[in-house]
Amino acid sequence: MYGYDDKLRPEKANLVIRRRYIDHLANDLGFQRRADGGVNVVISEYDLHGPGMELLKRIKQQYAVKFVERQARKVGTRVKQERRQDGTIVMRLVR
């Protein structure tokens, strides 16, 4: 992972999104796989307290949407989504 100065940072990640592809981040954003199957986010302190927090919220929201869709397919239902003006997503399961 690289920082704002294009120097290699000590953090490691399995999946890296380069900062040039993310608006307003100073450093690369990474994700590490955990032994329990979860994921840790690798983000600099600087980005965490700036626009990076908003980006992480959107990533978590989209992950949750995909998770619900996957679970719904397993039980034979589908998901209807409604995105509200404030950015929240309302999901309904339909047979």
N, C-alpha and C positions, 0 to 999 in steps of 0.2 A: 504494500500500500504506500502511496505517495502523499506528501503533504503539500501545503500551499506553495512551497518553494521548490517543488519538483524533486525533493530529496526523499530517499527511501525512509519510511517510518518503521519503528520496531514491531508494530502490530502485524499479526498475520491473520488471514481470513481465507475461507474456502471459496467464497464468491465475493468479487470486488466490483463495485461500480465506480468507475473513474470520475473524478470531480468535474471533468470537462463536460460530462453528460448530465450533470445535476446542477440546476440553477442555484446559485448563491452559496454553494458549499466550498469551504476553503480546502478541504482534504478529501481523499477517497473515502467511500463508505463501504464497509465490509460486513459479511455474515459468516460466523463460524458454526460448524456443526458441533453439537454436544453429544457426549456418549449416550445420554438418555433419549436421543432423537430430536431434541429441541434445537433452537438456534439462538446464538448470542449476536447482538449487533455490535459492530466495531465502528465507533464514531469518536472523533476527537472531542475533547471538552469544549473547545471553541465552537464547533458546529452543533454540539448538543444544546447549547444555550442560545443558539441563533435559529436560523431557518431550518436547520436539521431536525429540530423537534417536530415541526409541522410536516416535514417529509416523512418522518418515522410514523406519525399518526396516520398518514395516508397509506403507507405501506402496510401497517397493521390492519387497517380497515379493509384493504383489498384482500389481504391474506384471509381475514375472517369471512369475507364474502365467498371466496373460493372454497374454503373449508365447509361452509354451510351448503353450498351447491353440491359438493362431493357427497356429503352425508345424505342430502335429500335424494340424490340419485340412488344411493344404496338402499333406501327404503321405498323406492318407487314413487317419489313425488318430485315436483319441480319447484323452482323458486321464482316468484314474481318480485321484482325490485322496484322501489320508488325512491328516487333521490330527492331529498328536500333542499330548499334554498340554502339552508345553513350547513349543507354538506353531509348531514346524516343520511343513512340508507335504511329504509324500512323494507324488511323482507317478509314475504308471506309464502308458506308452503301450500301448494295446490296439487290435488290428485288429478 
